């Protein structure tokens, strides 16, 4: 039981790590304690005090976790119970209540909390400034605008860093594989993905043969992607270039425009 409890503690810490700031957990627990001492309204107390406290007790209870895993046969989703804590709502309500009762002190505490927990969002590798109204990389948009057919759909093979964006911008461009190949823990195997992303040097003839099975009317490669021989020697022509991406059109595929 002690081991199960320690695992729950690790899950809780990892979940707080998802928020990228350990102060959030401290603020939430401080607000929860503050509401325990000050909230008198029974209905609000049930929502903002009793429910979160009960959820925390259940989450760290080894017996509850054993029952949860046995019934759902899935231990990987246990952390989702923490979603029910509604940290943002409880924290915001508690902070506003603190400001209402102690305006100067409350305002100072809230300002310090915001400063302590805040960070510059553009420091994250996953967030960049919007380049257009679509909030997508401009290169992905330019590539689609070049290869998208006026009618119907085509299949294109693109580098992994474009997979998410191509389909967001246009559903007329189909891909041999999608985001399932980018989630390491899913451990999917796809021959086209292996040839495209895993090989240090692309074996052009095998690569072209695989691409034509879908068939991929266009193949987009990064300019520095190594191949054992140029794609132009296997029935492709260099159609255009967008930034660091080379767009090859398969002259043996009828779908290419």
C-alpha angles and dihedrals in degrees: 000000000000090000091052090050091052090050089054089051090053091049090050092051092048090050090053088048087059087066087054094226129080092202091074092069091048093050092047093051091045091052091046091053091046091053090048088059102038112025110099102167106102097213094046090044090055092052102038102030116020099039096050092043092050091048092051092049091049092047094055094040108106093205092054091049092051090052091046093052094044095050097043096031089219125104095173094073096051091102090065089078085075089064087072091063090080091210095182095051095045093044093047093048093048093048092050090048089051091051091048094054098036108024101180099035092038093050091049092050092049092049092049090048092051092048093047095048099037126096137176103268094209090063087076117094088220096059127064134168114274112262095190144000090277093059089228131121108279091225091061091052093047091050093051092047089055099048105027111114121231089233133021128000138290135195121239132183113222137174117270093254091063099046096093095047104044094062093042091058100041135008090197089080111074123195131212089232138004143205092313088082092055096057104087097197092057088063097202121173123217122169093212092051092048091052093045103043112012103049115090088214121023113238095223101203094048090042093052092047091054093046091053092056091074088029107243108199091190134030119199118198133175113254093244095048109124121230128179088233135359119281087230088074091060102056099284129119127203100252100180145318128240114188107303093346124098115206115210122190119209106230090194094059118085093208094069112103 
